[in-house]
Amino acid sequence: MGRVAAGQGPARGTTGLGISGRSRRSAEGRILFDWSSHVPLSTYELKPTQLRIPTFRYSHKNMAKADRLERLDAHRSELEAEYTAAFMEALRITASGKWGLFGHNSDRWTRAAAAPIIANLAEIGEAIDQIRDQLMMAPFELQQQFLAARGPVAPQALGEPKQAQAWLDQLAADISER
């Protein structure tokens, strides 16, 4: 009933898996199915080639992508550590009395003196943000906070050295929590 003899193709009117039940032809040649003689699937003998079981295929392409993303994440961590170290050094210099890191005053000389430090931080920060974008992560929070703190402030605001010391204290507390 619906079985295929060895070496032959599927019987006409069957699915090839031998589960269509008894089939017969009408006088016009159309195939008619008799579903009343349905036999449960477990009674049929199916060859392994007839089963379509989805399997996970281990490929070198998937492994290469995972390795590349892992290396990219490790590089991101290194750049973030480098940014944090450079930023803390800039904060120490500012806390010792050298103005210009936060750009609170419009003095051309202090901005020019701090420009290489800020350019270095911006370059590292942009590289971190590009990598974080590739990894579908949020932008680097420390850089975003620093950029938000830069620029002109009200006359009664803390000076740059005191602000830098507050940042150093906050970063030291954050590092000790990790």
ABEGO torsion letter per residue (X at the ends): XGBBBBGBBBBBGBAGAGAAEBBBBBAAGBBBBBAAABBBAAABBBBAAABBBBBBBBBAAAAAAAAAAAAAAAAAAAAAAAAAAAAAAAAAAAAAGBBGAAGABABAAAAAAAAAAAAAAAAAAAAAAAAAAAAGBBBBAAAAAAAAABEBBBAABBBAAAAAAAAAAAAAAAAAAX
